[in-house]
Amino acid sequence: MTCSCIRPAIAGKALQIERGSRHLADYLHSCMGEIAYVVQSLGKTAVRDVVREDLVALDPLVGDLCGVRLAWRPCSDGGALAVPATWPAAEHAPAQEQIH
């Protein structure tokens, strides 16, 4: 018995490797951009500078699994979470080369 997820055709359509790989590359590039915005919003210059204390979870189960505090709980230092009034414009985003 074979797994349906590894069949070369789904619903009679052949897998288009070039198209699929292009979509995957676009998705991963988009993820890199999102990570760059998160790193910048935390005031960091690289992903390796982000620590667990910088992160929060919206869901209690995710918070427990990842070991991060919930977003609606106060910071351990008593400070409140900073929420920007507006998101930064795209032209102010760091270049992809700056984010490691």
Steps between C-alpha positions, in 0.01 A plus 500: 500500500642838405439832665281730295730792581786356290304417187631690196149598393223652706145489364630416154746791481870441454737667743664802337842507665619830352180682593490344847861585573442860386201527736704353785784746434251790499352379829841467666602845374180640649580328832844663500338840453258439788785390726695814405204717607469314831871532573491872417190559714681341795787745455742223406736480206510123453278199567769356727450802730134411567461322835208319659416804715432698179221263399139463614221256421135575435386150592566339843582160347754652259648702787545186708644299212747774400581619850400862439268723698154591384455832323243628748715425807733776630874491429722365779662844533160665547509676165213486257519370147566775249250502214584735213227747402574436133713245321824628345496577131657243269775742396625507861539121520855365530663348196484120490880483521493663844287223650699183563 
